[in-house]
């Protein structure tokens, strides 16, 4: 027999067996410390690097959910301010012109994780058993949004929300 009680935003399930209340095993994962407020620094490129190519400056990186107890899958959801010219790109708020930032799954650079919500949910399996981790491989790059790319600093912010089950 199970009883449900509402505790804040979580539903807690208690099973009664042998006269004792046994709390459920609740899955948990946390983003590892080095990935909280993570900065991914793309390499310096020249405006001429965009001649004949829409992108430049690829940089692989990872996001890791660790200390996963009773969880098998971590889900990462991306959001941010979309570029006006190409809404799947994350908007550049720096001084460079004609360029945004593209984030893509590390396993498939032909896909784009869109700032506008397109393909913005990515998953990673938890490995290593109890206390294991889920590592999401990604890449980022500068991506041309206009006919001419002007020199300057590129800054874009992507917000990632992680859930697990």
N, C-alpha and C positions, 0 to 999 in steps of 0.2 A: 504494500500500500504506500503511495507517495503523497506527500502534502506539498503544496506550493505556497510560498510566502513572498511578498514583494518587499525588497530591501533596497531602497534607492532606485537606481536604474537597472539593477540586476535581479533576475528571478532566481531565487535560491531553492533548490529542490532538496528536501530531507526525506530519507527513507527510514521507516520504522521497522527495525528487525530485533527480535528478542527483547523488546522493551527499551532499547537504547536508540537515541537519535543519532544517526550516522550522517555526517555532512557529505555532500557529493564531492567527487573529484572535479575540480574546476580547472579547465585548461588556462594556461597563461604563457605569454611571451612578452619580452620587452625589447625595444630598440637598443642595441648596444651603445654605450656611452660615446664612442668616437663617431657614431652616425647621427647623433642628435645635433641639430643645427649644422649639419655637414656642409662644407664648402668644397665644391669641385672646381678646381682651377684648370681652365682650358689653356692650351699652349698659345703663345703669341703667334699670330699669323699676319701676313701682308694682304692688303687689299687685292693685290694681283693673284693671290692664291685662289680667288673666286673666279678668275677668268677661265671659262670653260667648265666650271663646276659650281653647283649651288651650295656646296658645303666645304668646310675646312676645320682643322683642329680637333679631330676626334680624340676623346678621352674616355677610356673605360673606367668604371667605378662600381662599387657594390653598396648595397644596403643590407644590414644584417639584423635579424630578430634573434635574440639569444635567450637562454634560460627558459626554453619552451618546455613546460610541464603538461603532459597529456594533450598536446596539440600536434596536429599532423600537417597543417597547411597554414602559411602566413599569406595574407592578402594585403597588397600595397596599392593604395588609391592615390593618384596624382591629381593635383589641381594647381591653378595659378592664373595669372593674367595673360590672356591670349594676345598674340600680335595681331594688329588690325589687318595687315596685308595677308597674313597666313595664320589663321586662328589655331592651327595645331601646334604652332611654335609658341614658346614662352617669350613674352615681350621683353625686349631689351630696354632697361631704364638708364643705361649708361650713355656716354657721349658719342659712341660709334653710331653711324647711320646705315640704314639699309640691311640690317642684320638682326636676327633673333637667335634663340637657342632651341635646338632640337634635342629631345631626350628619346632614346630608343632602347628596346630590350637588348641586352647583351647577346642573346642567342639569335637575334634576327634584326639586323640593322636595316632591313627593308621596311620594317614597321616603325610607326611613330607613336609615342605616348603623348597624346594631345593635351595641351593646356585647356582646350575647349571641351574636354570630356570624352573625346574620341579615343578608344583603345586605352583608357587611362587606368584600368585595373590590371595588375600583374600579380601572379602568385609564385610562391616558392615552397617546395616541400621541406618539412622539418626533418632533419637527419640527425643521427647521433643518439636516438632514444631519449630518455628522460633528461632534461636539462640541455637538450640539443639545440640546434640553430637552423634558421632558414636564411639562405643567402640569395639575394636577388642581384643578378648581374645586369648592369646597365651601361649605356654609353651616352655621351653628350657631345655636341658639336655646334659650331657657329653655322647658321644657315641663312643664305641670302634671301632678303625680302623685297629688294628693289633692284633695278638695273645696275646701280652703282653702290658699292659698299664704301662708306667713309670711315677713315681711321678714328680711333678713340677706344674708350673702355666699354666693355660689354658686361652688363649685370642683369641677371634674371633670377627670379625666385620661383621655385617649385615647392609646393607643400605636399608632404606625403603623410597619409594616414594609414596606420597598420592595424589590421584586425587578424584574428586567428581562430582556428577551430580544430 
